[in-house]
Amino acid sequence: MKLFESIVNLNINRITASELLDFAGQNGLTLTKTEAEEITKLIRGKSVNIFDQAERKQLLKNIEKITGAEKAQKIEKIFYSMTGI
């Protein structure tokens, strides 16, 4: 399981705004280019572990400041689908 977690976290920590926009669209979430850029600034190179509940909640609070509560809740559901937690 650690290998799976490492791969998922690595991909999240390296995501670009363009990739985030594509992934969001595939999951029924509409983000603006600016929102995607701001979210990737939060994530890229920070070694965020979305499998850690405290880190994930803090990240989602910061994302909510960028996107608003409704989109942050959708992102949380996407994280859940990726992690199962």
URGI-V601559 format. One line per field, one symbol per residue. ss: DSSP state (@ for helix, = for strand, . for the rest). A space follows every 10 residues. Layout:
# URGI-V601559
ss->???
This chain:
# URGI-V601559
ss->.@@@@@@@@@ @@@...@@@@ @@@@@@.... ..@@@@@@@@ @@@....... ..@@@@@@@@ @@@@@@@.@@ @@@@@@@@@@ @@@..
